[in-house]
């Protein structure tokens, strides 16, 4: 998909499809008004006949509009002008793309970034118009026998910006393209079946990412070295699988050596059967998505490198497959983590925290400014928050506040849950320093309390994406969340410090 940016009056724009907005009560936006003026009130005369009122979700496709060189004009409902916020802006952009796809137009010009959106500037509208558009056009065809796109597939979008802000908007367009590429990478990895997306495959994809960007250095730690490092908790998960575990490290050096990095730690369970504590068979195919935390680290690193952000960033992705076998971990087994703390494994289906805890300890060596882990960790988070919000827990309130704000800005929201000492009692074990589960109550919180025991040396936040990493049902697909949240946090953190 190609994205371009220009500054030109709509009545002069040649295009297969020209997109402009109409607010409720048939109020034309400035772009639509310019088209109407050039066409001797053609649009307003049609609207007065009741063809469209301007509600969000409505659209009206017109051909051969008088005075306009464009082949088609697509009017898109934008709702009440005073109520237009970032959530409605997304709906408007997405609706426009859905309608354009149905026309068969291969390219289009959109004036929707000219809408007045509450608390959002032109740069935001351009950046996220690209992200929303690319997300809507996404298809995963790697395993389809017929992969060729139709000749009528939309291939190019030109976004219009104010002439006086064109330079800034070009920069925003570049950021949007990089963000969209990062989200796409995360979705592609998440959507691959587990027989094709193994820990070894993830390691290979990491090396390809390192080859694509000279700013990214990739290291893969193998099982023998993990054993030497004392990462017995991580290895306890992979020991039941024929697939060897991999610890994948990204190092992006966009700032000087004196700048402490942000470390992103992503859970990479490429398939989760539950191990000996095996899951029910219903929807078990969706456990290929249990590596979406790792996929989001891949996507965030790729987006940051594409934007050439002047920050230092480290990605740590422990990748394993959780399988039942004669060598698999059994409930009741005790392992010593890299930190020296011992863990009684009461449930082998609570495996994500077992790989993350060693990755969190490993992250200390980077002397991080902050560490954020991302994981499809608990079904309890889906029960608590549904599919709309990512669960957020942190040992540092300012970090949590920054992540919450980044989620609002990016339209990729999180919700903070408490991380209180009282919950830690549920993790007590008579045989080890802790158990890996804390019972049915507050499952998301006790999982984070477990991880917090390995994150005492730095400011840390945990994002539970069990409800947001993919959608189920007929159109099941990885979402790429929370790549937008993570990248926005990194952008805002850099801008605040400079």
N, C-alpha and C positions, 0 to 999 in steps of 0.2 A: 504494500500500500504506500502510495506517495502522498506526502503532505507539502503544500506550498503556502506562502503567505504573500498577499498583495494589498495595495491600497488603491481602489478604483471605484468609481460610481457604478451602481448596479445597472443603470440604463445603457451603459456602454460595454457591458461585459458579455463577451461571447462564451457560451457554455452549453453543454448538453442539458444541464439542470441548474437553475439559479434558485437558491433557497433564501427565503426571507420570512420574518415573523409577523404574526397578527395577535394582538392582545385581545382579551375579552371585550365584549361590546363592539367588536369589529374595528378596534383602533389599530391603525397601521403603524408599524415601526418605521423609523426613518428610511431604512432600505426599501421597505414595501411602499412607502409614500413616494420615493423617487421613481419606482417602477410605475406606480399609479399616475404620477404626473406625466411621465413620458408616454403613457398609453391613453391619455385623455380620459382619466378616471375609470379605466376599464376594471380595475380591481375593486374599487369602492362600489361601483354599480353592481357587480356580481355579489358582493358581500351583503349589500342592502336587500338582495332577493332571498337571503337566508341560506346561501350555500355553506357558510361557515361563520361561527360566532367568535372563535378565538380561544376556546377552552384548550387546556393542555391535553394532548392526545389526538386532537383534530388535525386534519391536513386537507389541502385542496391542490390538486395538480392541474395546471393549465398549460395548454399548448398554443404557440403562435400568438403570444400576447402582443398587442399593437405597440409599436415603438421600441420593442426590445429585441436585440439580436439573439438572445438565448433561445434554444429550442423549446425549453420547458421552464415554467416558473412553479416552484413548489412553495405554497404558503403553509406555515406550520403554526399551530395554536400555541400561544405562550402564556395563557392565563392572565390573571390580573397583574397589571404592571407593577403595582405597589407591593405585591406579595412575592415577586420573583426572587427566589434564593438559590443557593448552589444545588440543592436537591432537585428543584424544579428545572434548573438549567440542564442538569443531566438528562432528565426525562425528555426535555425538548430536543436536545441534540440527538439522543438515541432514537426518538420518534422520526426525526428527519432522515436519519440513515436507513431506518427500516423502509421508509417510503421511497427513498432514492433507489434502494436495491430492487424494488418492484418495478421501477421504470425501465430497467435495462441500461441506464446511462452508465458509461464507463468513467466519466468524470463529472464533478459538480463543483460549484462555487457557493460557499455559504457565508451569509452575512449575520448568522446567529451570534458570533462573538461580539457583535455590536450591541447586544441586549444589555440593559442595565441590571446587574445582578447585585443583590445586597452584599456589602462588605467584600466585594471581589473586584480586582482591577483587570485591565485588559490582558496583562500577562497571564494571570490565572485562567481567564476565560479561553485564551489560546491554548495554553498547555493542556488543560483538561478537556477541551474540545477534541484534541488529538487523542488523548487517552480514552475518552468515552467512545469515540468513533472506532478506534482500533479494537477496543473490547467488543463492541457490537458486531464487527465484521469478522471476528475470530472464527476460524474453523480448524479442526484437527482431523487431518485426512491421512496421516502417516500409514495407517493400516487399512485404508480403503483400496480396493483394486482399481477403481477409477478415480484418479486424483486430479485430473486436469480441470482447471477452472473454466467456466463458461466464457465465451467471448464477450458476453454482456455483463461480466463481473465488474463492479465498481473498483477502479484502480487508482484514482487520483482525486484528492479533495484540496481545493484552494480555499483558505480562510482569509477573510477580509479584516483588515485592521486600520485604525486611524493613522493617517499619514504622519502625524507628529509623534506617534509612538511606534513607528514601524521597526526601528532598530531594536527596541526592547522586546517587541513581539516576535521578531525573528529569533531572538535568544530563547524566548519562551517556547516557540515552536520546536527548537532543537531539544530543549529539555523534555517536551512532551513526546517527541519521537523516541528519545532514549528511555523514558519511563515506559512507554508502550512496548518497546522491545524487551525491557526487563520483565514486564508483566507477562508478555507472550512466552518468554523463555520459561518462566515459572509454570505457566499453564501447560506448555508442551511437555515438560518433565513430569508434571503431575498426572497428565492424561495417558502417558505411556503405560502399557500393561507391565505387570511385574516380571514377566518372563523376558521382557526387553529392557526394562529399567532396573537393573541390579545394582548393588553397591559398586561393582567394577565399572558398570556403564556410567554411573554418576561421576566416578573418578576420571574416566576418559572425557566426559563432557566438561569437567572442570579444566582439564588440560587444554581442551579446545578453546575454552573461554580465555585461558591464559595466552594462547597463541593469537587470539583475535585482538587482544589489548595488551600492548607492551607494558602498560601501567599495572597489570595484574600478575603477581607471582603466585604460582600454585605449588603446593607440597602435598603429597599423599603419604600418610603414615600407615604402614602395613601392620598386620596382626602381631608379628614377632616384636616389633618395636613397641606396640601397645602393651604387650606382655611385660617387656622390660620397664616400661613406664609405670606399671602397676595398675593398668586400666582394666581390672578384673570385673568391675561392674558392667562396663560396656561389652566386654568379651563374653560375659555370661549370657547375653542375648543372642549373639551370633553362633554360639557353640552348637546349637541344634540344627544349623543350616549348612548345606554344602557350599553356600556363597560366603567367601571371606569378607570380614568387616573392613571398612576403609574409614580413615579419619582424614577428611579433605580440608585443607587450609588454603584460603585466599588471603593474599596481602596486597592491598591497593595503597600505593604511596603517592597521594596527591598533594601532601603538605610536607613541611620539613621534618627532619628526624626528631626535633624537640616537641612535636605535637603528638600527644597521646591518642591512640586510635579508639574508635568505637568498635566494639567486637559484637558481631551477630552470630549467634549459635543456633543452628537449625536441625531439628529432629529429622533424620533420614531413614526411617524404617520403610524399605522399599516394598515389603509386604508383611502384614501382621496377621498371622493366623490366631494369635493369642498364645502360641506355644502350647505347653502341656495344659494350661488353663484355656483350652481352645474356645474360640468364639462360636456362636450359632452360625449356621450356614447362610441364613438370610442376609442378603446384601454384603456378604463377605468379600465379594469382588471389589467393593469400594475401599477395601483396605490397601489397595494400591496407592490411594491418596495419603497414606500415613507418612509419606516422605515430603509432604507439601511444605513443612517447615524448612527443610533443606532446600527445596525448590525456591522458596521465597528468598533465601540467602543468595542463591545463584542469581535470581532476578534483580535483587537490590544491588549486588556487586556489579552486575552488567550495566544497570542503569546509571550508577554513579560513575563508572568508567566512561560510559557514553557521554555523560554530561561534563566529564573532566572536572568534577568538583574538587576544589583544593582542600581535601581532607585526607586523613589517614583512616583506613577501614580494614578490618580483619573479619573474614568469614570462617567459621569453624562448623563443619558439618559431619557428624558421626553417621555413617551409613551402614545399616545392617539389614538382615532379613530374619524375621522371628518365626521359626518353624518348630513343630513338634517332631522329635526323633529320639532314638536311644541315647543320644548325647545331649539332649536339650536340658536346660535348667528345670529342676523340679520344685514345686512349692515346698518351702521350708529350707531350701538351700541358703547358705550364707556366703557372701562374697565381700572381699575387701576392696574398696574403691581406691582410686588414685590418691585421694586425699588422706587415706589411712582409716577413714571411718568405715565400719562394717554395716552390711545391709542384709536383713533377712527377707528373702523374696517369698512373700505370701501368695502373690498372684503373678504369674508370668505374663499376663496380659497387661500389666502395668509396667511395660518394658521401656517406654519412651524416657521416663525419668532415670532409668538405669544407664542409658547411654548418654543422656544429657549431663548427668552429674559429673562424669569423668571429663566431658568436654568443657564444662564450666571450670573445673579445676585446672585443666590444661590451659584455659584462657588467661590464667593469672600471669603466665610468662610474657604476655604482651604488654603488661603494665597498662591496662585499659583505662580510659576515661570513664566509660560506662560499658556494661555488657547487657545485651538484650537477647533472650532466647525466644525462639518461635517454634511452636509445636502443636500438632493435632493431639493434644494430651488426654483430654477427659471427655467422655460422653456426658458427664455431669454439667459441663459448660454449655452443651447444646440444650440440656433441660433448663438451665438457668437463663440463658440469653437467646436461645433460638439461633436462627441463621443470620441475624442482622448485625450483632456486635461481637467483636473479639474480646475475650476475657483478658483483663490486665491486672497483674499483681506486681508489687515492687517493694524493695526495701528502702526506696528513696522517693519521697513525695514530689520533689521538683522534677525528677525524671519522669514520673508517672504523669504529671501535669503536662509536660512537654509532649509526651506521646499522645495523650488525649486530644490536645490542641491540633497536633499534626493530623490525627485521624479525622477531625472535623473539617480541616482545610482540604484534605484529600478526598473527602467523601468516603472514607474507609474507617469507620468509627470503632472505638473500643469502649469498654466500660470497666471501671476499676472495682475490684473486690477486695475485702479486707485480708490482711496478712498478719494476724494477731498470734501472739505466743500461745494463747489458750488452745489453738487448734493443733499445736505440736504434740500434745499428749496422745492424740489419736495414732501417732506414728511409733509409739513406744513398743519395744520388743523385749521379751525376757532372754533372748539368745544373741542379740546383736545391738549395735548402737541405735538402730532404727529399723522399722519395717518399711517395705516399699508401698504399702497402702494403709489407709487410715479408716477403713470402713465406708459405709454407704453415705453417711452424712458429710456434707461440704466437700465432696470429692475433688472439685477443682481447687479449692483452697488448700486442702491437705497435700495435694500434689505439688502445689507451689511451695508450701512449707518444707516439703522434702527437698526441693531444689535449692531453697534459700540456705539450707545447711552447707551448701557447697559454693555459695556466692557471698560469703562474709567479708571477703577481701576487697570488694569494690561495690560501686553503685550498680544495681542490677534490676532489670525488669523482665517479667515473663509474660508472653503473649500466647494465650491458649486459643488456637484457631480451629478447634475441632468443629465448630459450627459454621465457620466462614470460608474454609479453604476450598470447599467444593459444594456443588448443588447435586442433589440426588434426583431420582426419577427418570423419566423418559429422556430428558435432555441433560443427563448427568455430565458434569464437566468441572474441571478445576477452575477456580475463579482468579487465581493469581494474587489473592489477598494473603498477607498484608503488605505486598511490595509498595503500593502507593503510600501507605502510612509510614513505612520505614524510610522511604526516599524523602518524603516531605519532612520527616523529623530531622534527617541529616542535613537537608537544605536549610531549614530554620535554625538548626544548631550552629551551622557555619555562619549564617547571616547575623545571628545574635552576637557571635564572638568577634565579628569583624566590622 
